[in-house]
């Protein structure tokens, strides 16, 4: 993902012309209160060891750059794994180009729980890993692909753990899990989030809608902090505030910091602007909005993952979904 630096007042000014669009999107997508109260949902616990094991499994395939052997093996495993939980799974194939690679096959993987339900929520992460390590202090490693334990691996692991738990604990809500491909192959401000851009223009189902969504990216590193990213605040503030308040109520306030940071061009941006679905981004940044020192380096391996951080974000996410299902979020 690519960090965009904006002064917030400037960001507000350049978006004045979009205020009416924002209001209508909110009106269309905010949840309406049902006349019939729903039964209170019991939020199931996630398992830290299981979630961590999902990160390890991804790393066992090696790097997962589109077009690589590891990417192919990961795709086959991911499709099989999601189907094993009883979800309806489809693979959205597209061709893309990035850096020095042309016409590479890439795949968005969409898994749907309770596909018959019209009331839906969207959970997403990217499953590819970066082709280069341009921030690595070792010049010899700069042009080699990274393992992406946190950048890619952690978000996918959380979605799989949520999926595993939901397959055992029913929920009165439709949930769509999207594993976006080709997110992390940009260069100098362009070509990021190629999978979500493609999906937002080519929805996997005609007239697909979800009430709102959560993107998980960089959610498992030691010392992680999750601030309120500005695109999330602009397009989906109601949900952003509710999720952060929930996290603090659950005792995870040391991770979920009630402070804004700048805009980050991540997959949620294209879901918000292209598919018109309010989506927030839970993403680890420093208070400055910059990423940690391991980002896009070879330090992004299993050693950077903290089970407690990974569990916290996964637990908050599943809690938000279950509470939304009964109207209490």
N, C-alpha and C positions, 0 to 999 in steps of 0.2 A: 504494500500500500504506500501511497505517496503523501507526505505531509505537506499541506498547503498552509502558508503563513498569511493570515489576514488580521488586521486590527479589527476588533469586533464592531466598532462603530462604522467602519468602512463596509464591513460585510453586511450590516443592516441596511446601509444606504443603497448598495448595489442590488439589493433584493426587494426594494420598495415596490417595484413593478410586479412582483410575484405574490403580493400579499393576498389578493383575492383568490388566487389559485390555492394558496396555503389554507385559507379558511374553508374553501369548498372541499379540499381533500380531507381536512380534519372532520368536517361535518359528515362526510361520506363514510369515514373509516372509524370514528370513535364508536365505542360499543354503546348501544342503546340498552336501557334497563328493561328487562323483561317483566311483564305483568305478573308472571308466576315465579315466585322465588325458587331458586335452585337449591338442592341439597348441598350443604357445605362440604367441600372437597377436603380430604385428608392428604397433606403433602407428604409423599413418600421420601425416604432418605436415599441419597446416592452413596455409592461406595468409592472411597478414595483409591483403594488398591485397584479396583476394576478400571476406573478412569485412567489411572497411571499406566496400567497394562495396555490400554488402547493406544497410548502414546508410543510405548515400547514396540508394539506390533507394527505400527506405521514405519518406525525407524528400521525395522528388520528388512524392509524392502529397499533400503538405501534412500538416495535422494529421489524425489518424485517430480522431476521437471517434465512437463509435457513432451512426449516423444521418446522418453527414456524407458529402459526395461523396468526400472523401479516404478515408474508411473503406470505402466501397463499392469504390473502385478498388483499394485495398490488398487487400481480400478476394479479388477476382477474380484479381489477380496472384499472391497467395500460394497459392491453390488450384492455379493453372496451374503455378507454379514447383515446388511439391512433387510434382505429378504427373509433371513432366518428369524427375525423378530415379528414376522407376519405382516409387514407393511407392503403396500402397493408401490413398486419401484419402477422407475423409468429412467433411461439414460438419454440425455439430450446431447447429441454429437454435433460439434461444429469445427470448422477449420479456422486457424488463426496464425498470425505471424508476430514474432517478437524478436528483438535484438537481431542476431544474425541468422535466425531460423525462419523459414518460410513454409506456409501451408502445412502447419502441424495440426494433427488431430487432437482435439481436446473434448472433455466430457463433463457436463453438469449432471450430477446424479441427484434425482429427486425421489424422496421416499415419503409416502403419505400414510398417516394413521387416521383411521375413521374417515375414509375418502367420501363417504356419503353425506357427511355433515356440511352444512353451508357456513356455519360459524367456524372460522379457522384462524390459526396463528402460524406464523412462519419463523422457523429457526434456521440459521445459516452459518456456514464457516467455509473457508477455502481449503482445498486438500492438496494443492500443488505446493512445491517448494522452489526456492529461488535458484536460478541458473548460475548466478555469480555471487560473490561475497565482497562487494565493492567497499565495504567498511572495515574489512579485516586488516589488522595491523601488520600482518605478514603478507608482503607484496607477492610472494609466491603462491598464495592461496586466493588472491582476489578474483581470479577468473575461473574458479572451481565452484561447483554447486554446493549448497549447504544442506544439512540434514533437516533443519526446520522443525525441531522438537516443539518449540513454542509457536513459531510463525508458520502456522498450518496445522501442526500435529495436535496442539492443545485444544483448539476449537473443534476439530473433528472428534477427538476423544470425548469431549463433553457431550456432543450431539449423540454419539453412540451410547454413552452411558445413560443419557436421558431416554433414548429410544429403548434401551434394554429395560429400564425401570418401568416405562409406560407400557411395555408389552406385558408386564406382570400386574400392573396396577391401572385399571381402566380409568379413562378420563372422558368427561362429557364435552368433548371439543374435538374439532378436526385439527391435526397438527401436521404441517409439512416441513420436512427437513431437506434443505438444499445444500449440497456440497458443491460449491462453485469451483471451477477449474480456472487455470491461467490468470489467477489474481495477482501473483507476485513477480511478473516478468517485465515490469515496466522499466523505463530508462529515461532519465532526465525529464521527468514530469509527464511522460506519455506512455500509453499502452498498459496501464494498470487496470486491474479488475475486468479483464476481457470476458470472463465467463458470466459475470453478473450483467455486464453490458449486453451480451448476447441474449441472456435469459429475459432481461427486462424488455427487450424488443420482440422476443419470440417466446411468449409465455407457454409453459408446458401444457396448459389446458386453455381452451378458448374462454375468454372472459374470466380468467382466474382472478380471485380476489382473496385477500386475507385481511383481517381487521387491523393487524399490526405485526411487527416482527422484531426479532433480536438477532444481531450479528455478533458472533464470538470470534475474536481475533487476538492473539497474544495474551492468553488468559491464564498461563500457568507458570510464569517465571518467578524466581525468588525475588522478594522485595517489590512485587507488582503493586501498582496503584491505578485505580480506574477513575478517571475524572469524567466530567460531563462534556463530551465532544460536541463541537458547535453545530455540525450538520444535524446531529441527533436532537439538539435543543431546538433548532429551527423547524425541522419537519415533524418531530414526534415528541415534543416537550412533555406532554401529559404523561406518556408512558415512561419516558426517561425519569421524570421526577418520582413516579410511583415505584419503579424498580429500585432506584437508589434509596428511597424511604424504606422499602421492604428489606433491602440488604442491611440497612442500619438497624432496623427492628430485629433482624435475625442475629445481630451481633457481629456483622461483617463490616462495620463502619471504618475499620482501619484499612480496608481495601477499597471500598467504594467511597471516594472522596467527593463531598458536595461542593465542588468547585469546577468552574468551566475551564476548558482548554480550547485551542483553536480548532480549525476544521481539518479533517483527515479524509482524503479521497480514498475511501474504502468501499467494499461492495454495497454497504447500506446506502451510499449516495445514489447509486444507480437504481436501487430498489425504490427509494423515495421519489426520485425524479423521473424515472422511466416507467416503472410499474405503478406509481402513485400509491404505494403502500407505506404507511409510516413505519420506519424501522430505526431502532437505536443501535449504537455500536458500543459494545463493552470491549475496551481495548486498553492495554497497559501503556501509559506514557508517564514521563516525568512531569512535574508541575509546569515546566516550561512548554510542554507539548511535544518535546523531542522524545525519541524512543531510547530504550536502554542501550548500554554499551555493547551488548551481545547481538543487537539487531543487525541482520544481514552480515553476520560474521560466522566463523566456524565454532564460536562459543555457543551457538544455538543448537546444542545437542542435549542429550538426556540429563546431563549434569545441571542444566539451568532450570529444570522443572522442580517445582515445590508442590508436593501432594496437597498440602493444606490450602494453598492458593487455588489450585485447580479444582479441588473439592468445593471451596467456597463459591466460586463463580458458577459451577455446575449446579450446586444446591439452590442458589438464588434464582437461577434461570428456571429450573423446574418448579420452584415455588411460585414464581410469577405466572407460569402457565397454568398450574392447577388453581391458583387463586383467581385468575382471570376466568377460568371455566365455570366458577360458581358465582361470579359477579362481585367478588370481594376485593379485586384489585382495580 
